[in-house]
């Protein structure tokens, strides 16, 4: 019987077999990269809002405290959105006729709340409580990044489970004094260690704050029931 394939095909067959694990590994790496990409997680994606509210202007330039608008952040699972009346406390006096604020004036006149679009969306099966994080010394920066520099707010973190677990496994790297929770620019080096006379590093100060804030151990914080209820 005549030979169907030339002998050179043996080399190609061996090469194709050797290529299978590399292709599988490459496909896995590509899938992982896609899963963690901004396209999938929504990180750094600006969401259109009824009014283009600038945190950079209100927080960094005007110095408005986070709690002025997010009034329930210390007592509730949700930080809360400000009612129209809160905005009008200032905008009855300034920018009264700006076209940009027409939706605000209509909301105030009709009593219809502004339908802000949520930006930081955790999965529906995940429970997140703002008040417990704030109460234990986690600052706004840890989840929201440099929000005081955002003209238009975007999700600065992936919000993937691996990102949450990294903090729950070692909260010392994120803890801060409770009076610095809303100070986006705070860093551990701002605090002097009385024993050495030198600035603290985050890990050293974080360990002290973990005890002071009574933060539970990683074995408890990484239990599934903490976030999945």
KENUKE-966028 format. One record per residue: residue in one letter; y, z, x of N, C-alpha, C in turn; residue number from 1. Coordinates in steps of 0.001 Angstrom, whole numbers, always signed. Layout:
# KENUKE-966028
<rec 'A', <Y, Z, X>, <Y, Z, X>, <Y, Z, X>, NUM>
...
//
This chain:
# KENUKE-966028
<rec 'X', <-1201, +0, +849>, <+0, +0, +0>, <+1248, +0, +883>, 1>
<rec 'X', <+2200, -841, +553>, <+3408, -964, +1361>, <+4238, +317, +1264>, 2>
<rec 'X', <+4872, +707, +2375>, <+5729, +1907, +2403>, <+7015, +1630, +1639>, 3>
<rec 'X', <+7305, +2497, +689>, <+8482, +2282, -174>, <+9768, +2641, +553>, 4>
<rec 'X', <+9782, +3829, +1217>, <+10992, +4293, +1892>, <+10837, +4156, +3398>, 5>
<rec 'X', <+11880, +3762, +4086>, <+11813, +3686, +5555>, <+11748, +5089, +6161>, 6>
<rec 'X', <+11312, +5186, +7410>, <+11178, +6477, +8071>, <+12512, +7213, +8201>, 7>
<rec 'X', <+13621, +6472, +8240>, <+14938, +7110, +8363>, <+15252, +8011, +7177>, 8>
<rec 'X', <+14563, +7791, +6050>, <+14795, +8629, +4869>, <+14298, +10044, +5079>, 9>
<rec 'X', <+13360, +10247, +6028>, <+12877, +11600, +6307>, <+14007, +12491, +6796>, 10>
<rec 'X', <+14875, +11916, +7633>, <+16022, +12666, +8140>, <+16961, +13040, +7003>, 11>
<rec 'X', <+17218, +12087, +6111>, <+18109, +12349, +4981>, <+17520, +13409, +4049>, 12>
<rec 'X', <+16204, +13365, +3884>, <+15551, +14351, +3013>, <+15699, +15751, +3588>, 13>
<rec 'X', <+15493, +15880, +4906>, <+15630, +17191, +5530>, <+17068, +17699, +5437>, 14>
<rec 'X', <+18006, +16795, +5670>, <+19424, +17176, +5601>, <+19807, +17613, +4192>, 15>
<rec 'X', <+19280, +16939, +3190>, <+19616, +17308, +1802>, <+19070, +18685, +1450>, 16>
<rec 'X', <+17855, +18999, +1974>, <+17273, +20318, +1712>, <+18103, +21406, +2376>, 17>
<rec 'X', <+18530, +21141, +3629>, <+19355, +22125, +4337>, <+20724, +22299, +3685>, 18>
<rec 'X', <+21208, +21256, +3015>, <+22547, +21314, +2418>, <+22590, +22152, +1143>, 19>
<rec 'X', <+21422, +22340, +497>, <+21394, +23056, -783>, <+21998, +24457, -702>, 20>
<rec 'X', <+21573, +25319, +258>, <+22177, +26666, +305>, <+23673, +26657, +606>, 21>
<rec 'X', <+24105, +25683, +1428>, <+25536, +25602, +1731>, <+26331, +25187, +497>, 22>
<rec 'X', <+25778, +24251, -275>, <+26447, +23834, -1508>, <+26492, +24981, -2515>, 23>
<rec 'X', <+25378, +25738, -2576>, <+25336, +26877, -3506>, <+26363, +27936, -3104>, 24>
<rec 'X', <+26428, +28219, -1788>, <+27403, +29206, -1307>, <+28823, +28728, -1551>, 25>
<rec 'X', <+29070, +27454, -1286>, <+30400, +26897, -1516>, <+30790, +26937, -2979>, 26>
<rec 'X', <+29817, +26658, -3857>, <+30094, +26720, -5292>, <+30399, +28131, -5743>, 27>
<rec 'X', <+29645, +29109, -5169>, <+29907, +30511, -5509>, <+31282, +30958, -5056>, 28>
<rec 'X', <+31654, +30548, -3835>, <+32980, +30910, -3311>, <+34086, +30281, -4143>, 29>
<rec 'X', <+33875, +29028, -4535>, <+34880, +28345, -5350>, <+35012, +29010, -6721>, 30>
<rec 'X', <+33862, +29408, -7294>, <+33902, +30082, -8587>, <+34607, +31421, -8519>, 31>
<rec 'X', <+34353, +32162, -7439>, <+35004, +33458, -7246>, <+36510, +33292, -7088>, 32>
<rec 'X', <+36900, +32288, -6286>, <+38328, +32034, -6077>, <+39006, +31652, -7390>, 33>
<rec 'X', <+38327, +30853, -8207>, <+38894, +30450, -9493>, <+39019, +31647, -10430>, 34>
<rec 'X', <+38001, +32526, -10433>, <+38006, +33704, -11297>, <+39161, +34632, -10961>, 35>
<rec 'X', <+39508, +34713, -9663>, <+40577, +35603, -9225>, <+41935, +34905, -9136>, 36>
<rec 'X', <+41997, +33653, -9462>, <+43233, +32881, -9308>, <+44268, +33260, -10356>, 37>
<rec 'X', <+45511, +32929, -10075>, <+46591, +33177, -11031>, <+46344, +32430, -12336>, 38>
<rec 'X', <+45708, +31260, -12245>, <+45445, +30452, -13443>, <+44555, +31222, -14417>, 39>
<rec 'X', <+43561, +31927, -13873>, <+42619, +32658, -14721>, <+43166, +34012, -15152>, 40>
<rec 'X', <+43781, +34738, -14222>, <+44241, +36103, -14514>, <+45603, +36147, -15188>, 41>
<rec 'X', <+46376, +35077, -15088>, <+47720, +35069, -15674>, <+48771, +35704, -14791>, 42>
<rec 'X', <+48388, +36102, -13572>, <+49357, +36716, -12659>, <+50439, +35713, -12278>, 43>
<rec 'X', <+51673, +36236, -12162>, <+52846, +35458, -11764>, <+53180, +34325, -12746>, 44>
<rec 'X', <+52682, +34432, -13955>, <+52997, +33437, -14975>, <+54065, +33995, -15913>, 45>
<rec 'X', <+55188, +33331, -15987>, <+56296, +33785, -16827>, <+56008, +33435, -18286>, 46>
<rec 'X', <+56131, +34431, -19145>, <+55911, +34244, -20577>, <+57247, +34098, -21291>, 47>
<rec 'X', <+57371, +33078, -22096>, <+58626, +32849, -22826>, <+58842, +33952, -23855>, 48>
<rec 'X', <+60083, +34422, -23953>, <+60438, +35493, -24868>, <+61535, +35024, -25841>, 49>
<rec 'X', <+61667, +35701, -26991>, <+62735, +35333, -27933>, <+64120, +35411, -27297>, 50>
<rec 'X', <+64284, +36378, -26370>, <+65522, +36528, -25603>, <+65113, +36679, -24135>, 51>
<rec 'X', <+65658, +35873, -23233>, <+65293, +35972, -21807>, <+65869, +37225, -21158>, 52>
<rec 'X', <+65193, +38353, -21359>, <+65655, +39643, -20870>, <+65434, +39749, -19364>, 53>
<rec 'X', <+66457, +40158, -18638>, <+66385, +40277, -17182>, <+66308, +41741, -16763>, 54>
<rec 'X', <+65163, +42150, -16209>, <+65056, +43495, -15657>, <+65923, +43639, -14407>, 55>
<rec 'X', <+66060, +42565, -13653>, <+66894, +42629, -12442>, <+68319, +43018, -12801>, 56>
<rec 'X', <+68852, +42433, -13861>, <+70221, +42726, -14279>, <+70324, +44144, -14849>, 57>
<rec 'X', <+69427, +44489, -15758>, <+69529, +45772, -16448>, <+69127, +46957, -15576>, 58>
<rec 'X', <+68089, +46789, -14764>, <+67582, +47903, -13958>, <+68271, +47989, -12602>, 59>
<rec 'X', <+68199, +46903, -11829>, <+68724, +46938, -10462>, <+70249, +46931, -10429>, 60>
<rec 'X', <+70868, +46122, -11274>, <+72319, +45978, -11218>, <+73053, +47009, -12065>, 61>
<rec 'X', <+72530, +47302, -13257>, <+73202, +48253, -14146>, <+72652, +49670, -14018>, 62>
<rec 'X', <+71465, +49794, -13429>, <+70898, +51130, -13211>, <+70343, +51794, -14446>, 63>
<rec 'X', <+69924, +51023, -15438>, <+69363, +51612, -16654>, <+67957, +52134, -16367>, 64>
<rec 'X', <+67699, +53368, -16745>, <+66410, +54006, -16498>, <+65321, +53394, -17376>, 65>
<rec 'X', <+64099, +53318, -16843>, <+62978, +52738, -17575>, <+62789, +53393, -18939>, 66>
<rec 'X', <+62941, +54723, -18971>, <+62670, +55472, -20201>, <+63699, +55221, -21289>, 67>
<rec 'X', <+64841, +54640, -20942>, <+65840, +54350, -21971>, <+65300, +53338, -22981>, 68>
<rec 'X', <+64524, +52389, -22482>, <+63939, +51371, -23361>, <+62489, +51685, -23711>, 69>
<rec 'X', <+61730, +52157, -22720>, <+60310, +52451, -22932>, <+60157, +53951, -23192>, 70>
<rec 'X', <+60545, +54344, -24369>, <+60708, +55767, -24684>, <+59395, +56542, -24788>, 71>
<rec 'X', <+58300, +55869, -25051>, <+57043, +56585, -25286>, <+56108, +56567, -24084>, 72>
<rec 'X', <+56603, +56111, -22944>, <+55721, +55919, -21791>, <+55093, +57227, -21299>, 73>
<rec 'X', <+55745, +58361, -21526>, <+55225, +59644, -21039>, <+54370, +60381, -22059>, 74>
<rec 'X', <+54345, +59902, -23287>, <+53642, +60644, -24340>, <+52636, +59800, -25110>, 75>
<rec 'X', <+52554, +58513, -24791>, <+51705, +57626, -25578>, <+50929, +56677, -24670>, 76>
<rec 'X', <+49885, +56093, -25237>, <+49123, +55090, -24498>, <+49980, +53863, -24222>, 77>
<rec 'X', <+50898, +53578, -25125>, <+51777, +52414, -24975>, <+53157, +52832, -24492>, 78>
<rec 'X', <+53731, +52014, -23615>, <+55078, +52316, -23126>, <+56120, +52101, -24215>, 79>
<rec 'X', <+55841, +51193, -25144>, <+56750, +50936, -26254>, <+57821, +49914, -25927>, 80>
<rec 'X', <+58235, +49151, -26940>, <+59343, +48210, -26822>, <+60565, +48817, -27496>, 81>
<rec 'X', <+61743, +48592, -26961>, <+62941, +49194, -27568>, <+63272, +48559, -28914>, 82>
<rec 'X', <+63667, +49354, -29889>, <+64135, +48777, -31150>, <+65468, +48068, -30931>, 83>
<rec 'X', <+65818, +47202, -31852>, <+67058, +46434, -31726>, <+68268, +47342, -31577>, 84>
<rec 'X', <+68253, +48489, -32240>, <+69380, +49418, -32173>, <+69643, +49853, -30730>, 85>
<rec 'X', <+68577, +50017, -29943>, <+68756, +50414, -28548>, <+69542, +49357, -27786>, 86>
<rec 'X', <+69213, +48110, -28009>, <+69937, +47013, -27349>, <+71391, +46956, -27824>, 87>
<rec 'X', <+71576, +47182, -29119>, <+72912, +47071, -29690>, <+73813, +48229, -29294>, 88>
<rec 'X', <+73252, +49307, -28775>, <+74095, +50393, -28275>, <+75088, +49870, -27244>, 89>
<rec 'X', <+74648, +48897, -26463>, <+75538, +48283, -25461>, <+76151, +46987, -25966>, 90>
<rec 'X', <+75322, +46177, -26641>, <+75773, +44823, -26960>, <+76653, +44732, -28205>, 91>
<rec 'X', <+76959, +45865, -28808>, <+78048, +45867, -29781>, <+79389, +45849, -29066>, 92>
<rec 'X', <+79365, +46206, -27791>, <+80595, +46292, -27008>, <+80738, +45157, -25999>, 93>
<rec 'X', <+79641, +44574, -25573>, <+79692, +43523, -24558>, <+78789, +42364, -24938>, 94>
<rec 'X', <+79237, +41168, -24563>, <+78521, +39932, -24872>, <+78268, +39791, -26377>, 95>
<rec 'X', <+79246, +40256, -27193>, <+79038, +40262, -28638>, <+78823, +38864, -29213>, 96>
<rec 'X', <+79420, +37850, -28580>, <+79361, +36499, -29152>, <+78504, +35542, -28335>, 97>
<rec 'X', <+77772, +36042, -27371>, <+76958, +35173, -26519>, <+75859, +34503, -27340>, 98>
<rec 'X', <+75730, +33192, -27199>, <+74687, +32462, -27924>, <+73297, +32991, -27564>, 99>
<rec 'X', <+73137, +33433, -26331>, <+71858, +33935, -25849>, <+71363, +35110, -26685>, 100>
<rec 'X', <+72296, +35894, -27224>, <+71943, +37102, -27963>, <+71971, +36910, -29478>, 101>
<rec 'X', <+72000, +35669, -29916>, <+71995, +35410, -31362>, <+70757, +35994, -32047>, 102>
<rec 'X', <+69555, +35875, -31457>, <+68381, +36507, -32092>, <+68524, +38024, -32216>, 103>
<rec 'X', <+69215, +38642, -31265>, <+69427, +40082, -31311>, <+70337, +40453, -32475>, 104>
<rec 'X', <+71420, +39716, -32637>, <+72360, +40009, -33729>, <+71710, +39780, -35099>, 105>
<rec 'X', <+70896, +38732, -35198>, <+70206, +38464, -36463>, <+69202, +39580, -36770>, 106>
<rec 'X', <+68510, +40040, -35745>, <+67552, +41131, -35926>, <+68260, +42393, -36411>, 107>
<rec 'X', <+69416, +42679, -35855>, <+70174, +43873, -36226>, <+70711, +43765, -37647>, 108>
<rec 'X', <+71146, +42562, -38019>, <+71725, +42355, -39349>, <+70667, +42400, -40450>, 109>
<rec 'X', <+69486, +41900, -40159>, <+68445, +41807, -41189>, <+67446, +42972, -41152>, 110>
<rec 'X', <+67447, +43740, -40041>, <+66482, +44821, -39910>, <+65083, +44344, -39541>, 111>
<rec 'X', <+64989, +43088, -39110>, <+63694, +42515, -38712>, <+63498, +42689, -37209>, 112>
<rec 'X', <+62457, +43383, -36789>, <+62252, +43608, -35349>, <+62071, +42293, -34590>, 113>
<rec 'X', <+62479, +42288, -33343>, <+62268, +41130, -32484>, <+60802, +41082, -32068>, 114>
<rec 'X', <+60192, +39928, -32188>, <+58768, +39769, -31857>, <+58628, +39422, -30369>, 115>
<rec 'X', <+58692, +40454, -29523>, <+58510, +40242, -28088>, <+57062, +39866, -27795>, 116>
<rec 'X', <+56871, +39019, -26819>, <+55523, +38597, -26427>, <+54995, +39504, -25316>, 117>
<rec 'X', <+53804, +40048, -25515>, <+53211, +40948, -24543>, <+52842, +40173, -23281>, 118>
<rec 'X', <+53089, +40786, -22134>, <+52844, +40129, -20852>, <+51603, +40684, -20165>, 119>
<rec 'X', <+51487, +41995, -20110>, <+50358, +42626, -19426>, <+49254, +42884, -20451>, 120>
<rec 'X', <+48317, +41967, -20532>, <+47259, +42050, -21521>, <+45934, +42435, -20861>, 121>
<rec 'X', <+45465, +43637, -21138>, <+44133, +44031, -20684>, <+43131, +43611, -21751>, 122>
<rec 'X', <+41862, +43403, -21389>, <+40857, +43005, -22383>, <+40792, +43980, -23552>, 123>
<rec 'X', <+40436, +43477, -24710>, <+40433, +44311, -25915>, <+39433, +45458, -25827>, 124>
<rec 'X', <+38433, +45319, -24964>, <+37416, +46370, -24838>, <+37790, +47410, -23779>, 125>
<rec 'X', <+38989, +47309, -23250>, <+39434, +48224, -22200>, <+40536, +49132, -22726>, 126>
<rec 'X', <+40426, +50421, -22438>, <+41426, +51395, -22870>, <+42321, +51753, -21685>, 127>
<rec 'X', <+43622, +51561, -21863>, <+44586, +51942, -20831>, <+45643, +52836, -21450>, 128>
<rec 'X', <+45923, +53959, -20802>, <+46881, +54929, -21323>, <+48021, +55107, -20318>, 129>
<rec 'X', <+49226, +54722, -20719>, <+50384, +54875, -19829>, <+50654, +56346, -19503>, 130>
<rec 'X', <+50565, +57205, -20507>, <+50999, +58588, -20328>, <+50177, +59332, -19275>, 131>
<rec 'X', <+48861, +59096, -19231>, <+48043, +59816, -18261>, <+48342, +59338, -16842>, 132>
<rec 'X', <+48623, +58058, -16682>, <+48942, +57537, -15349>, <+50283, +58079, -14864>, 133>
<rec 'X', <+51277, +58049, -15732>, <+52591, +58594, -15381>, <+52490, +60091, -15109>, 134>
<rec 'X', <+51730, +60801, -15947>, <+51599, +62236, -15807>, <+50877, +62674, -14542>, 135>
<rec 'X', <+50072, +61782, -13977>, <+49330, +62106, -12760>, <+49992, +61552, -11495>, 136>
<rec 'X', <+51160, +60953, -11645>, <+51899, +60544, -10449>, <+51760, +59096, -10048>, 137>
<rec 'X', <+51374, +58234, -10984>, <+51315, +56800, -10701>, <+52633, +56174, -11140>, 138>
<rec 'X', <+53338, +55572, -10202>, <+54640, +54992, -10505>, <+54547, +53617, -11142>, 139>
<rec 'X', <+55642, +53185, -11734>, <+55708, +51864, -12372>, <+55323, +50755, -11388>, 140>
<rec 'X', <+55725, +50940, -10128>, <+55511, +49901, -9120>, <+54037, +49565, -8939>, 141>
<rec 'X', <+53153, +50548, -9030>, <+51738, +50320, -8752>, <+51132, +49244, -9644>, 142>
<rec 'X', <+51580, +49165, -10892>, <+51045, +48160, -11813>, <+51996, +46990, -12041>, 143>
<rec 'X', <+53293, +47273, -12029>, <+54269, +46243, -12395>, <+54966, +45599, -11209>, 144>
<rec 'X', <+54712, +46103, -9996>, <+55341, +45507, -8822>, <+56845, +45708, -8827>, 145>
<rec 'X', <+57551, +44811, -8157>, <+59016, +44908, -8066>, <+59664, +44351, -9335>, 146>
<rec 'X', <+59426, +45039, -10429>, <+59937, +44555, -11713>, <+61462, +44578, -11754>, 147>
<rec 'X', <+62072, +45422, -10909>, <+63533, +45492, -10868>, <+64142, +44261, -10201>, 148>
<rec 'X', <+63319, +43386, -9646>, <+63804, +42159, -9026>, <+63469, +40924, -9859>, 149>
<rec 'X', <+62880, +41140, -11026>, <+62447, +40018, -11875>, <+63525, +39652, -12891>, 150>
<rec 'X', <+64030, +38444, -12796>, <+64929, +37965, -13837>, <+64156, +37752, -15135>, 151>
<rec 'X', <+62959, +37224, -15005>, <+62052, +37094, -16142>, <+60748, +37780, -15756>, 152>
<rec 'X', <+60273, +38678, -16578>, <+59117, +39501, -16229>, <+57840, +38667, -16208>, 153>
<rec 'X', <+57007, +38948, -15226>, <+55680, +38343, -15163>, <+54678, +39402, -14712>, 154>
<rec 'X', <+53425, +39132, -14937>, <+52351, +40037, -14533>, <+52154, +39889, -13027>, 155>
<rec 'X', <+52422, +40947, -12277>, <+52381, +40840, -10822>, <+51004, +41132, -10236>, 156>
<rec 'X', <+50099, +41724, -11009>, <+48751, +42065, -10542>, <+47713, +41292, -11361>, 157>
<rec 'X', <+46483, +41242, -10836>, <+45440, +40494, -11537>, <+44967, +41195, -12808>, 158>
<rec 'X', <+45015, +42527, -12829>, <+44471, +43355, -13919>, <+42958, +43201, -14051>, 159>
<rec 'X', <+42306, +42661, -13019>, <+40853, +42594, -13025>, <+40266, +43991, -12843>, 160>
<rec 'X', <+39016, +44180, -13262>, <+38387, +45490, -13155>, <+38319, +45949, -11701>, 161>
<rec 'X', <+38094, +45037, -10782>, <+38007, +45411, -9372>, <+39337, +45975, -8870>, 162>
<rec 'X', <+40439, +45481, -9440>, <+41766, +45984, -9061>, <+41956, +47411, -9587>, 163>
<rec 'X', <+41544, +47654, -10820>, <+41636, +49005, -11387>, <+40745, +49983, -10612>, 164>
<rec 'X', <+39533, +49556, -10311>, <+38583, +50428, -9626>, <+39047, +50784, -8217>, 165>
<rec 'X', <+39731, +49871, -7552>, <+40216, +50162, -6204>, <+41145, +51367, -6217>, 166>
<rec 'X', <+41969, +51473, -7245>, <+42880, +52609, -7381>, <+42129, +53861, -7815>, 167>
<rec 'X', <+41187, +53711, -8730>, <+40433, +54862, -9212>, <+39530, +55443, -8125>, 168>
<rec 'X', <+39114, +54606, -7202>, <+38275, +55100, -6108>, <+39089, +55856, -5069>, 169>
<rec 'X', <+40349, +55472, -4902>, <+41197, +56134, -3905>, <+42629, +56233, -4421>, 170>
<rec 'X', <+42850, +57100, -5405>, <+44189, +57221, -5999>, <+45237, +57724, -5014>, 171>
<rec 'X', <+44797, +58363, -3919>, <+45744, +58880, -2929>, <+46695, +57803, -2413>, 172>
<rec 'X', <+46241, +56570, -2438>, <+47052, +55484, -1896>, <+48179, +55071, -2838>, 173>
<rec 'X', <+48216, +55662, -4021>, <+49224, +55260, -5016>, <+50026, +56431, -5583>, 174>
<rec 'X', <+49596, +57650, -5344>, <+50274, +58798, -5935>, <+51638, +59039, -5312>, 175>
<rec 'X', <+52549, +59553, -6141>, <+53905, +59870, -5680>, <+54412, +61100, -6418>, 176>
<rec 'X', <+55465, +61734, -5942>, <+56046, +62869, -6682>, <+56453, +62433, -8083>, 177>
<rec 'X', <+56332, +63334, -9051>, <+56605, +62952, -10435>, <+58061, +62591, -10678>, 178>
<rec 'X', <+58971, +63123, -9843>, <+60373, +62766, -10031>, <+60721, +61425, -9392>, 179>
<rec 'X', <+59721, +60748, -8846>, <+59935, +59423, -8248>, <+59135, +58344, -8969>, 180>
<rec 'X', <+58588, +58692, -10132>, <+57745, +57760, -10879>, <+58468, +56447, -11170>, 181>
<rec 'X', <+59735, +56544, -11529>, <+60484, +55365, -11981>, <+61339, +54737, -10882>, 182>
<rec 'X', <+61214, +55252, -9684>, <+61947, +54709, -8543>, <+61098, +53632, -7877>, 183>
<rec 'X', <+61387, +52384, -8183>, <+60579, +51279, -7689>, <+60587, +51223, -6162>, 184>
<rec 'X', <+61678, +51601, -5549>, <+61836, +51459, -4098>, <+61282, +52651, -3313>, 185>
<rec 'X', <+60776, +53675, -3987>, <+60294, +54857, -3274>, <+59105, +54520, -2391>, 186>
<rec 'X', <+59009, +55199, -1259>, <+57830, +55092, -391>, <+57603, +56445, +268>, 187>
<rec 'X', <+56377, +56697, +674>, <+56005, +57997, +1224>, <+56836, +58354, +2448>, 188>
<rec 'X', <+57250, +57347, +3202>, <+58041, +57595, +4413>, <+59397, +58218, +4112>, 189>
<rec 'X', <+59788, +58214, +2833>, <+61056, +58847, +2453>, <+60951, +60372, +2470>, 190>
<rec 'X', <+59720, +60893, +2510>, <+59489, +62335, +2447>, <+59116, +62841, +3839>, 191>
<rec 'X', <+59752, +63924, +4271>, <+59484, +64505, +5592>, <+58404, +65570, +5503>, 192>
<rec 'X', <+57445, +65476, +6387>, <+56377, +66470, +6475>, <+56942, +67723, +7143>, 193>
<rec 'X', <+57002, +68860, +6439>, <+57611, +70072, +7014>, <+56838, +70616, +8217>, 194>
<rec 'X', <+55563, +70271, +8324>, <+54748, +70770, +9432>, <+55003, +70021, +10735>, 195>
<rec 'X', <+55354, +68741, +10606>, <+55560, +67922, +11813>, <+57005, +67495, +12009>, 196>
<rec 'X', <+57785, +67577, +10938>, <+59167, +67100, +11021>, <+59271, +65591, +11009>, 197>
<rec 'X', <+58141, +64917, +10764>, <+58116, +63450, +10732>, <+57836, +62967, +9313>, 198>
<rec 'X', <+58140, +61708, +9021>, <+57868, +61187, +7676>, <+56370, +61181, +7371>, 199>
<rec 'X', <+56046, +61392, +6110>, <+54663, +61311, +5669>, <+54181, +59856, +5705>, 200>
<rec 'X', <+52880, +59671, +5834>, <+52272, +58387, +5494>, <+51655, +58548, +4112>, 201>
<rec 'X', <+51415, +57447, +3424>, <+50989, +57503, +2028>, <+49669, +58255, +1855>, 202>
<rec 'X', <+48714, +58054, +2737>, <+47418, +58706, +2580>, <+47526, +60219, +2703>, 203>
<rec 'X', <+48269, +60690, +3681>, <+48418, +62138, +3877>, <+49139, +62787, +2700>, 204>
<rec 'X', <+50250, +62192, +2298>, <+50997, +62737, +1167>, <+50192, +62602, -120>, 205>
<rec 'X', <+49488, +61484, -254>, <+48696, +61258, -1458>, <+47614, +62295, -1665>, 206>
<rec 'X', <+46999, +62743, -577>, <+45964, +63778, -685>, <+46561, +65089, -1189>, 207>
<rec 'X', <+47762, +65406, -729>, <+48432, +66619, -1200>, <+48805, +66496, -2679>, 208>
<rec 'X', <+49296, +65328, -3044>, <+49703, +65107, -4429>, <+48501, +65053, -5367>, 209>
<rec 'X', <+47392, +64577, -4858>, <+46176, +64543, -5681>, <+45799, +65941, -6127>, 210>
<rec 'X', <+45903, +66883, -5226>, <+45605, +68275, -5561>, <+46683, +68873, -6449>, 211>
<rec 'X', <+47948, +68571, -6136>, <+49060, +69125, -6913>, <+49064, +68589, -8342>, 212>
<rec 'X', <+48732, +67310, -8515>, <+48725, +66701, -9847>, <+47395, +66880, -10571>, 213>
<rec 'X', <+46451, +67519, -9896>, <+45125, +67763, -10484>, <+44446, +66461, -10915>, 214>
<rec 'X', <+44448, +65514, -9994>, <+43779, +64233, -10243>, <+42288, +64411, -9996>, 215>
<rec 'X', <+41484, +63931, -10891>, <+40036, +64104, -10784>, <+39430, +63249, -9669>, 216>
<rec 'X', <+38196, +63586, -9305>, <+37525, +62902, -8209>, <+37102, +61487, -8611>, 217>
<rec 'X', <+36841, +60674, -7598>, <+36498, +59269, -7831>, <+35234, +59118, -8671>, 218>
<rec 'X', <+34293, +60039, -8524>, <+33058, +59954, -9315>, <+33332, +60032, -10812>, 219>
<rec 'X', <+34378, +60753, -11169>, <+34768, +60859, -12576>, <+35623, +59669, -12976>, 220>
<rec 'X', <+36577, +59315, -12122>, <+37513, +58227, -12446>, <+36854, +56866, -12516>, 221>
<rec 'X', <+35692, +56719, -11887>, <+35007, +55430, -11910>, <+33879, +55418, -12930>, 222>
<rec 'X', <+33764, +56484, -13727>, <+32780, +56489, -14812>, <+33176, +55457, -15854>, 223>
<rec 'X', <+32219, +54711, -16358>, <+32516, +53628, -17311>, <+33328, +54093, -18524>, 224>
<rec 'X', <+33042, +55325, -18975>, <+33672, +55822, -20206>, <+35167, +56099, -20036>, 225>
<rec 'X', <+35659, +56131, -18803>, <+37091, +56347, -18578>, <+37907, +55213, -19192>, 226>
<rec 'X', <+37439, +54000, -19014>, <+38191, +52837, -19493>, <+37526, +52127, -20669>, 227>
<rec 'X', <+36201, +52257, -20795>, <+35463, +51554, -21855>, <+34955, +52587, -22845>, 228>
<rec 'X', <+35600, +52606, -24024>, <+35273, +53636, -25009>, <+34825, +53019, -26329>, 229>
//
